[in-house]
Amino acid sequence: MAGQPPRSSKAGDLIAWCKENEIKIIDLKFCDLLGTWQHFSIPLEEMNDDLFLKGTGFDGSSIRGFQSIHESDMLIVPDPATAAMDPCFSIPTVSLTCDVKDPANSANMDYARDPRFIAKKAEAYLKKTRIADVSYWGPELEFFIFDSARFDQDSHSAYHFIDSEEGAWNSGRENSLDGGRNMAYKLRHKEGYFPVPPLDTQTDIRSEMILKIADFGIRMEKHHHEVATAGQAELGLRYDTLVRQGDHVLVYKYIVKNVARAHGKVATFMPKPLFGDNGSGMHVHQSLWKNGKNLFYNPEGYAGFSDMGLHYIGGLLRHAPALLALVAPTTNSYRRLVPGYEAPVNLVYSQRNRSASARIPMYFDTEEARRVEFRCPDPTCNPYLAFSAMLMAGLDGVQNNIDPGEPMDVDLYDLSPAEAAKIKQVPGSLGEALDALEADHDFLLKGGVFTEDVIETWIKFKRERELDPVRLRPHPYEFYLYFDA
């Protein structure tokens, strides 16, 4: 069998390759509104030209954020350029990322709530503005690899329990989790970045992850243990264009979870699974280019940044409270966004400074390397929506010459209370972020990239399905605080 299918836009080439290489199953993947990959599979005999022209049907009412039951017939159309052998199945299977279509839209069948379609519209809008012809995106997804995780909540009880052979809390055990002798070498809280084995026990697992992600045609740059104890990790994605990088993030999460499971472990992208240690973010590097030139680069400007780049940062900072409803979209996101854990709570910018929400990296003084890193997002976001929203906020800053203010090249966590009080901070909860999005989203509607329907659906879903259920349930720590009141 040949290694990987052709990654071209010609469906015929892919069909022929699959037949020649005795592929048995085609796995069709698409993204729901919240950012989770969904899939169903078809036998090879069902893959023909019509599949790539007309698509195949599914029940849109069973997918989060999509259709009501009386309008549930939907289609997905695969993108042949995303073809890859799927390493998570034993039967020879080719994976295809798909666009969601609405047969009720007789004009072109594009579905306004399809996150991938929104990302495509964002790229088209960028070109239409003539500000730039391409944007590049480099997300840094962090996650944990635990040995076990269990949780439950009902009307009279609630708990979660996480365990990890690396966890600092296991230094006093007589035996290891697998029944052998406890050989110590546990990572202390906030000291996981990044000692060699035997403290780092997961190097081979991470290596397997990046190699399998690379099989999808995705360029990987590095991997390493992250700051927290208990198996926090990061795999380095090479920067790419907006839609393609959205595709890559979903592959990344898919492979990470399945490789961890194959090793008898469990991976989570939850922003704050551990109390008292660093959470998992998704810092997003971004830049605008035109005619092969980086528009953010000016060797004479602050940190080598152009006025356009600074205005782009101004847009990110101006709209950050609303953006966070899309880029840090869970109640748990705001357990991470607190001072003291390298979390970017301060809405200022700086060069090199990781305590600012917008950072200009200074590793290399070259045109190619000049970009802004927005540090507020986390990996529970839908990457298509998050990248699109950040692009729209940045473009609004460019179009309106939004001044980001003076840079803050100091440790913001060491400011006096009086000084710190003058700095605007991120919202303190998902509820505040949703309120901000409700009040400030006109910048997202430009060019029809987002629609009022998408914004309203997002806010309604988050309030009713996440915010209220968490708000209404008693928290275990409340019993510690109040049971004897």
BAMILO-838566 format. One line per field, with one value per residue (C-alpha): residue number from 0; residue in three letters; z, x, y. Coordinates in Angstrom, 1 decimal. Each point is the difference from the previous one (the first is absolute). Layout:
<sites>
n <- NUM  ...
res <- ALA  ...
z <- Z  ...
x <- X  ...
y <- Y  ...
</sites>
This chain:
<sites>
n <- 0  1  2  3  4  5  6  7  8  9  10  11  12  13  14  15  16  17  18  19  20  21  22  23  24  25  26  27  28  29  30  31  32  33  34  35  36  37  38  39  40  41  42  43  44  45  46  47  48  49  50  51  52  53  54  55  56  57  58  59  60  61  62  63  64  65  66  67  68  69  70  71  72  73  74  75  76  77  78  79  80  81  82  83  84  85  86  87  88  89  90  91  92  93  94  95  96  97  98  99  100  101  102  103  104  105  106  107  108  109  110  111  112  113  114  115  116  117  118  119  120  121  122  123  124  125  126  127  128  129  130  131  132  133  134  135  136  137  138  139  140  141  142  143  144  145  146  147  148  149  150  151  152  153  154  155  156  157  158  159  160  161  162  163  164  165  166  167  168  169  170  171  172  173  174  175  176  177  178  179  180  181  182  183  184  185  186  187  188  189  190  191  192  193  194  195  196  197  198  199  200  201  202  203  204  205  206  207  208  209  210  211  212  213  214  215  216  217  218  219  220  221  222  223  224  225  226  227  228  229  230  231  232  233  234  235  236  237  238  239  240  241  242  243  244  245  246  247  248  249  250  251  252  253  254  255  256  257  258  259  260  261  262  263  264  265  266  267  268  269  270  271  272  273  274  275  276  277  278  279  280  281  282  283  284  285  286  287  288  289  290  291  292  293  294  295  296  297  298  299  300  301  302  303  304  305  306  307  308  309  310  311  312  313  314  315  316  317  318  319  320  321  322  323  324  325  326  327  328  329  330  331  332  333  334  335  336  337  338  339  340  341  342  343  344  345  346  347  348  349  350  351  352  353  354  355  356  357  358  359  360  361  362  363  364  365  366  367  368  369  370  371  372  373  374  375  376  377  378  379  380  381  382  383  384  385  386  387  388  389  390  391  392  393  394  395  396  397  398  399  400  401  402  403  404  405  406  407  408  409  410  411  412  413  414  415  416  417  418  419  420  421  422  423  424  425  426  427  428  429  430  431  432  433  434  435  436  437  438  439  440  441  442  443  444  445  446  447  448  449  450  451  452  453  454  455  456  457  458  459  460  461  462  463  464  465  466  467  468  469  470  471  472  473  474  475  476  477  478  479  480  481  482  483  484
res <- MET  ALA  GLY  GLN  PRO  PRO  ARG  SER  SER  LYS  ALA  GLY  ASP  LEU  ILE  ALA  TRP  CYS  LYS  GLU  ASN  GLU  ILE  LYS  ILE  ILE  ASP  LEU  LYS  PHE  CYS  ASP  LEU  LEU  GLY  THR  TRP  GLN  HIS  PHE  SER  ILE  PRO  LEU  GLU  GLU  MET  ASN  ASP  ASP  LEU  PHE  LEU  LYS  GLY  THR  GLY  PHE  ASP  GLY  SER  SER  ILE  ARG  GLY  PHE  GLN  SER  ILE  HIS  GLU  SER  ASP  MET  LEU  ILE  VAL  PRO  ASP  PRO  ALA  THR  ALA  ALA  MET  ASP  PRO  CYS  PHE  SER  ILE  PRO  THR  VAL  SER  LEU  THR  CYS  ASP  VAL  LYS  ASP  PRO  ALA  ASN  SER  ALA  ASN  MET  ASP  TYR  ALA  ARG  ASP  PRO  ARG  PHE  ILE  ALA  LYS  LYS  ALA  GLU  ALA  TYR  LEU  LYS  LYS  THR  ARG  ILE  ALA  ASP  VAL  SER  TYR  TRP  GLY  PRO  GLU  LEU  GLU  PHE  PHE  ILE  PHE  ASP  SER  ALA  ARG  PHE  ASP  GLN  ASP  SER  HIS  SER  ALA  TYR  HIS  PHE  ILE  ASP  SER  GLU  GLU  GLY  ALA  TRP  ASN  SER  GLY  ARG  GLU  ASN  SER  LEU  ASP  GLY  GLY  ARG  ASN  MET  ALA  TYR  LYS  LEU  ARG  HIS  LYS  GLU  GLY  TYR  PHE  PRO  VAL  PRO  PRO  LEU  ASP  THR  GLN  THR  ASP  ILE  ARG  SER  GLU  MET  ILE  LEU  LYS  ILE  ALA  ASP  PHE  GLY  ILE  ARG  MET  GLU  LYS  HIS  HIS  HIS  GLU  VAL  ALA  THR  ALA  GLY  GLN  ALA  GLU  LEU  GLY  LEU  ARG  TYR  ASP  THR  LEU  VAL  ARG  GLN  GLY  ASP  HIS  VAL  LEU  VAL  TYR  LYS  TYR  ILE  VAL  LYS  ASN  VAL  ALA  ARG  ALA  HIS  GLY  LYS  VAL  ALA  THR  PHE  MET  PRO  LYS  PRO  LEU  PHE  GLY  ASP  ASN  GLY  SER  GLY  MET  HIS  VAL  HIS  GLN  SER  LEU  TRP  LYS  ASN  GLY  LYS  ASN  LEU  PHE  TYR  ASN  PRO  GLU  GLY  TYR  ALA  GLY  PHE  SER  ASP  MET  GLY  LEU  HIS  TYR  ILE  GLY  GLY  LEU  LEU  ARG  HIS  ALA  PRO  ALA  LEU  LEU  ALA  LEU  VAL  ALA  PRO  THR  THR  ASN  SER  TYR  ARG  ARG  LEU  VAL  PRO  GLY  TYR  GLU  ALA  PRO  VAL  ASN  LEU  VAL  TYR  SER  GLN  ARG  ASN  ARG  SER  ALA  SER  ALA  ARG  ILE  PRO  MET  TYR  PHE  ASP  THR  GLU  GLU  ALA  ARG  ARG  VAL  GLU  PHE  ARG  CYS  PRO  ASP  PRO  THR  CYS  ASN  PRO  TYR  LEU  ALA  PHE  SER  ALA  MET  LEU  MET  ALA  GLY  LEU  ASP  GLY  VAL  GLN  ASN  ASN  ILE  ASP  PRO  GLY  GLU  PRO  MET  ASP  VAL  ASP  LEU  TYR  ASP  LEU  SER  PRO  ALA  GLU  ALA  ALA  LYS  ILE  LYS  GLN  VAL  PRO  GLY  SER  LEU  GLY  GLU  ALA  LEU  ASP  ALA  LEU  GLU  ALA  ASP  HIS  ASP  PHE  LEU  LEU  LYS  GLY  GLY  VAL  PHE  THR  GLU  ASP  VAL  ILE  GLU  THR  TRP  ILE  LYS  PHE  LYS  ARG  GLU  ARG  GLU  LEU  ASP  PRO  VAL  ARG  LEU  ARG  PRO  HIS  PRO  TYR  GLU  PHE  TYR  LEU  TYR  PHE  ASP  ALA
z <- 0.0  -0.8  2.9  -0.3  -2.6  -2.3  1.6  -3.0  -0.9  -2.6  1.3  -2.8  1.0  3.5  -1.1  -2.2  2.7  2.5  -2.4  -0.9  3.7  1.1  2.4  1.6  1.9  -0.5  3.2  -0.4  2.7  0.6  2.8  2.1  1.2  3.3  -1.6  0.3  -2.9  -1.0  -2.5  -1.8  -2.3  -3.4  -2.0  -2.9  -2.5  1.1  -0.8  -3.5  -1.8  1.3  3.6  -0.7  -2.0  1.8  3.3  2.2  2.6  3.8  2.8  0.8  3.0  1.9  -0.3  2.6  -1.2  -3.3  -1.1  1.6  -0.5  -2.6  -2.3  0.8  -3.5  -0.6  -2.2  0.3  -2.9  0.4  -0.9  -1.9  0.9  3.7  -0.8  2.4  1.2  3.4  2.6  2.6  -1.9  -0.7  -3.2  -2.8  0.2  -1.7  1.9  -1.7  1.5  -1.3  -0.5  1.3  -2.5  0.4  -2.9  0.9  -1.2  -3.7  -1.0  1.0  2.9  2.3  3.6  2.1  3.3  -1.5  1.8  -2.9  -2.4  2.4  -0.1  -3.8  0.0  2.4  -2.5  -2.9  2.0  0.7  -3.8  -0.7  2.3  -2.0  3.3  -0.4  -2.1  2.6  3.8  1.8  3.2  2.5  3.0  3.0  1.5  3.5  1.5  2.8  -0.3  3.1  1.1  1.0  0.3  1.5  0.9  0.7  1.4  0.9  2.3  3.2  -0.8  -2.2  -0.5  -2.4  0.4  -2.1  0.3  -1.6  0.5  -0.4  2.5  2.9  2.3  -0.6  1.4  3.3  -1.5  0.8  -3.4  -3.4  -1.7  -2.0  3.2  -0.1  2.4  0.2  -1.4  0.9  -2.6  0.1  -1.7  2.6  -0.7  -2.7  -0.6  -3.1  -2.5  -1.0  1.8  -1.8  0.9  2.5  1.1  -3.4  -0.6  -3.2  -2.6  -2.1  0.1  -1.2  -2.7  -1.2  0.0  -2.2  -2.5  -0.4  -0.3  -2.7  -1.9  -0.7  -1.9  2.9  0.8  3.6  1.6  3.5  3.1  3.7  3.5  1.2  3.3  2.1  1.8  -1.0  -3.7  -1.4  -3.6  -3.2  -3.6  -2.4  -3.2  -2.9  -0.9  -2.9  -1.6  1.9  -1.3  -0.3  3.5  1.3  -1.7  1.6  3.6  -0.3  -1.3  2.9  2.7  -1.7  -0.1  3.5  1.6  -2.0  0.5  3.8  0.1  -1.9  2.8  2.7  0.9  -0.6  -1.5  0.8  -1.5  3.0  0.9  3.8  1.1  3.0  2.9  0.9  -3.2  -3.5  -2.4  -3.7  -2.4  -3.8  -0.7  -3.6  -2.1  -3.0  -2.7  -3.3  -3.3  -3.5  -3.1  2.0  2.5  3.8  0.6  3.7  -0.5  0.3  1.2  1.2  2.1  3.6  0.2  -3.8  -0.4  -2.6  0.7  -1.7  2.4  3.0  -1.2  -0.4  3.6  0.9  -1.6  2.0  3.3  -0.7  -0.8  2.4  2.5  -2.9  -1.6  3.1  -0.3  -3.1  0.8  3.7  -0.3  3.1  3.7  0.7  -2.2  2.7  2.6  -2.1  -0.7  3.5  1.1  1.2  -2.5  -3.1  -1.1  -2.2  2.0  -0.8  -3.2  -1.1  -2.4  0.3  -1.6  1.5  3.1  0.8  2.6  -2.8  -2.0  -3.3  -0.3  -2.8  0.0  -0.4  -0.6  -3.5  -1.5  -3.5  -2.1  0.0  3.8  0.7  1.3  3.0  2.4  1.6  3.2  1.3  -2.1  1.3  -1.9  0.9  -2.7  -3.5  -2.0  -3.1  2.0  2.2  -2.8  -2.0  2.9  0.8  -3.7  0.0  3.2  -1.3  -3.4  1.8  1.8  -3.3  -1.7  2.9  1.0  3.5  2.3  2.4  2.4  1.4  0.3  3.5  0.1  3.7  2.1  0.3  3.0  2.0  -0.4  3.1  0.6  -1.0  -3.3  -0.7  0.5  -3.0  -2.4  -1.7  0.5  -1.7  1.0  3.3  -1.2  -3.0  0.8  -0.2  -3.3  -1.5  1.1  -1.7  -3.2  0.0  0.3  -2.4  -3.1  -2.9  -1.0  -0.5  -2.4  -2.5  -3.4  1.3  1.6  3.2  0.0  2.7  0.0  0.8  2.8  1.5  -0.3  1.7  2.9  0.5  0.0  2.4  2.5  0.0  -0.4  1.9  2.1  1.7  0.7  1.7  1.9  1.4  1.4  3.5  -0.1  2.3  1.5  1.1  2.5  1.5  0.3  1.0  1.3  3.7  -0.5
x <- 0.0  1.2  0.7  -2.5  -2.7  0.5  -0.9  -1.4  -3.3  -0.7  -2.5  0.8  3.6  -1.0  -2.7  2.5  2.7  -2.5  -0.9  3.6  1.0  -2.9  -1.5  -3.1  -1.6  -0.3  -0.5  -1.8  0.7  -1.6  -0.1  -3.0  -0.6  1.8  3.1  -0.2  0.8  -2.9  0.2  -1.6  1.5  -0.9  1.4  2.3  -2.7  -2.0  2.8  -0.6  0.0  -3.5  1.3  2.3  -2.6  -3.3  1.1  -1.7  -2.7  -0.2  -2.4  0.9  -2.4  2.2  3.1  0.6  -0.8  -1.3  -3.6  -3.4  -1.8  -2.4  2.9  2.5  1.0  3.6  2.9  3.8  2.3  3.6  3.1  2.3  3.1  -0.4  0.3  2.2  0.3  -1.6  2.3  -2.7  -1.7  1.3  -2.0  1.6  -1.8  0.4  -1.0  -1.6  -1.0  -3.4  -2.0  -3.6  -2.7  -3.6  -2.2  -2.7  2.4  -0.7  2.6  3.2  -0.9  2.6  -1.0  0.4  0.6  2.8  3.1  2.3  -2.2  0.3  3.8  -0.1  -2.1  2.6  2.8  -2.1  -0.8  3.7  0.7  -3.0  1.3  3.2  1.9  1.7  -0.4  0.8  0.2  2.2  -1.0  2.2  -2.0  1.8  -2.4  0.8  -1.6  0.4  0.6  -1.4  0.1  -3.6  -2.9  -3.5  -2.7  -3.7  -2.8  -3.6  -2.5  1.8  3.7  2.8  3.6  2.9  3.2  3.1  3.1  3.4  3.2  1.8  -2.2  1.7  -2.6  1.2  3.5  -1.0  -1.6  1.6  -0.8  -0.4  -3.3  0.8  0.8  3.8  2.2  -0.3  3.3  -0.7  1.0  -3.3  -0.3  -0.6  -2.8  1.0  3.3  -0.8  1.6  2.1  2.2  1.2  -1.0  -0.5  -2.0  -1.6  -1.6  -1.9  2.6  -0.7  -3.8  0.4  2.4  -2.6  -2.6  2.0  1.0  -3.7  -1.1  2.7  -1.5  -3.0  2.3  0.5  3.4  1.0  2.9  0.6  -1.6  0.8  -1.4  -1.8  0.2  -2.5  0.5  -1.9  0.7  -0.7  1.3  0.2  0.6  1.3  -2.0  1.6  -1.9  -2.5  -2.9  -3.3  -2.2  2.8  1.1  -3.5  0.1  3.3  -1.1  -2.8  2.4  2.4  -2.7  -1.2  3.4  1.0  -3.1  0.3  3.7  -0.4  -2.8  2.1  2.5  -2.6  -0.1  -2.4  0.6  -2.0  0.1  -2.0  1.5  0.2  -0.3  2.5  -0.4  3.2  2.0  0.2  -3.0  0.0  -0.1  0.0  2.3  -0.7  2.8  -1.4  1.1  -1.2  1.9  -0.4  1.9  2.4  0.8  -0.8  -2.1  0.8  3.7  1.8  3.6  -0.2  -3.2  -0.5  1.1  0.4  -3.8  -1.8  -2.8  -2.3  1.1  -0.6  -3.4  -0.8  1.0  -2.2  -3.0  0.8  0.2  -3.1  -2.2  1.7  -3.0  -2.3  2.7  0.4  -3.6  1.4  3.6  -0.3  -3.5  -0.6  -0.7  3.3  1.9  -0.3  1.6  3.1  -0.3  1.1  3.2  3.0  0.0  1.6  -3.6  -0.5  -2.5  1.3  -1.3  3.3  2.7  3.8  3.0  1.2  -2.2  -2.2  -2.0  -1.7  -2.9  1.6  3.7  2.4  2.5  3.6  1.8  1.2  0.3  -1.3  -3.0  -1.3  0.1  -1.9  -3.5  -2.3  -0.8  -3.4  0.1  -3.6  -1.4  -0.1  -0.4  -3.7  -0.8  -1.2  3.2  -1.9  -2.1  2.8  2.5  -2.8  -1.0  3.5  0.6  -3.1  0.9  3.5  -1.3  -2.4  3.1  1.7  -3.0  -0.6  3.6  -0.7  2.9  1.0  1.6  3.5  1.7  0.5  3.5  -0.1  -1.2  -3.6  -0.4  2.5  -1.9  -1.3  -3.8  -0.4  1.9  -1.7  -3.4  0.6  0.4  -3.1  -0.4  -1.8  -3.5  -0.2  -2.5  -1.7  -3.1  1.9  1.5  -3.3  -1.5  2.9  -0.5  -3.7  0.9  3.0  -0.2  -0.5  3.7  -0.8  -2.9  2.1  0.1  -2.7  2.8  -2.1  -3.7  -2.4  -1.4  3.4  0.7  -3.5  0.2  3.4  -1.1  -3.2  1.7  2.7  -2.4  -2.6  2.2  3.2  -0.3  -3.3  0.7  3.3  -1.5  -2.9  1.9  1.6  3.8  1.8  2.1  -3.2  -0.6  3.5  -0.9  -3.6  -1.2  0.3  -1.4
y <- 0.0  3.5  2.3  2.9  0.9  2.9  3.4  1.8  1.6  -2.7  -2.5  -2.4  -0.4  -0.9  -2.5  -1.7  -0.1  -1.5  -2.8  -0.7  -0.2  -2.2  2.6  -1.4  2.9  3.8  1.9  3.3  2.6  3.4  2.5  1.0  3.5  -0.5  -1.3  -3.8  -2.3  -2.2  -2.9  -2.9  -2.5  -1.4  -3.0  0.8  -1.0  3.1  2.4  1.4  3.3  0.9  -0.3  3.0  1.9  -0.6  -1.5  -2.5  0.5  0.0  1.2  3.6  0.1  -2.4  2.2  2.7  3.5  -1.1  -0.5  -0.5  -3.4  1.4  1.1  -2.8  -1.2  1.1  -0.9  -0.3  0.4  -1.3  2.0  -2.3  2.2  -1.2  -3.7  -2.0  -3.6  0.0  -1.7  -0.5  -2.9  -3.5  -0.3  2.0  3.3  3.4  3.0  3.0  3.4  1.2  3.2  0.0  0.9  1.0  -1.4  2.6  2.7  -0.3  2.6  -1.8  -2.2  1.7  -0.4  3.2  -2.0  -2.1  1.1  -0.9  2.1  2.9  -0.3  -0.1  3.2  1.6  -0.8  1.4  3.2  0.6  -0.1  2.2  2.8  0.0  0.6  -3.4  -3.1  -2.6  -0.5  -2.5  -1.7  -1.9  -1.4  -1.5  -2.6  -1.2  -3.1  -2.6  -3.7  -1.7  -3.6  0.1  2.4  -0.5  2.4  0.0  2.2  -0.6  1.5  -1.0  -0.5  1.5  -0.9  -0.1  -2.1  0.3  -2.1  0.0  -1.9  3.3  1.9  1.8  -1.4  -3.6  0.5  -1.7  -3.1  -3.3  -1.5  1.6  0.1  -3.1  -2.0  0.3  1.7  3.8  1.3  3.7  2.5  1.9  3.4  2.7  2.5  2.5  -1.7  -2.1  2.3  -2.0  -2.6  -3.1  -3.6  -1.6  3.0  0.4  -3.4  0.7  0.9  -3.1  0.6  3.6  -1.2  -2.4  2.7  2.4  -2.7  -1.0  3.6  0.4  -2.9  2.3  2.3  2.4  1.4  -0.4  1.9  -1.3  -1.5  0.3  -0.3  3.1  1.8  -1.9  -3.3  -3.1  -0.2  3.5  0.1  2.0  -1.0  2.8  0.6  1.8  3.2  -0.3  1.8  0.4  -2.8  -2.4  0.7  -0.5  -3.4  -0.7  0.8  -2.5  -2.7  0.9  -0.5  -3.2  -1.6  1.1  -1.5  -3.3  -0.5  0.6  -2.5  -2.6  0.3  -0.5  3.7  2.9  3.4  3.1  3.5  1.4  3.3  -0.5  -3.6  0.4  2.5  1.8  -0.6  1.5  -0.5  -0.8  2.9  0.3  3.0  1.0  1.6  2.0  2.3  1.6  -0.3  1.6  -0.9  -2.1  2.8  0.0  3.0  0.0  0.5  3.3  -0.2  3.6  -0.4  -1.1  -3.7  0.1  0.5  2.1  2.5  -2.5  -2.7  2.2  1.0  -3.7  -0.5  3.0  -1.9  -3.1  1.9  2.2  -3.0  -2.5  -0.2  -1.1  -2.1  -2.1  -1.3  -1.8  -0.6  -0.9  -1.4  -2.2  0.7  -1.8  2.4  2.6  -2.3  0.4  3.7  1.1  1.7  -2.1  -2.9  1.7  0.7  3.1  2.0  3.5  1.6  1.6  -0.8  -0.4  -1.5  -3.3  0.5  -3.1  1.9  2.1  -1.3  1.1  -0.8  0.7  -2.9  1.0  -3.3  1.1  3.5  -1.0  1.0  -3.6  -0.2  3.2  -0.7  0.6  -2.8  0.4  -2.0  0.0  -3.0  -3.5  -3.3  -0.5  2.5  -0.8  0.9  1.1  2.5  1.1  0.7  1.8  2.1  1.1  0.8  2.2  1.8  0.7  1.2  2.3  1.4  0.6  1.5  2.4  0.7  -1.2  1.1  -2.9  2.5  -0.1  -3.4  -1.5  -1.5  -0.8  -3.0  0.9  -2.4  2.1  3.3  1.8  -0.3  3.6  -0.6  -3.3  1.7  2.2  -3.0  -1.4  -3.8  -2.8  -0.9  -2.0  -2.5  -1.5  1.9  3.3  -1.0  -1.0  3.4  1.7  -2.0  0.9  3.7  0.1  -2.2  2.4  -0.6  -3.7  0.7  1.9  -1.7  -2.5  -2.1  -0.6  0.5  1.2  -3.6  -1.5  2.5  -0.4  -3.8  -0.1  2.3  -1.9  -3.4  1.1  1.6  -2.8  -3.1  1.0  3.2  -0.7  -3.7  0.9  3.0  -2.0  -2.9  0.0  -0.1  -2.5  2.7  1.8  -2.8  0.7  3.6  0.0  -3.4  1.0  3.5
</sites>
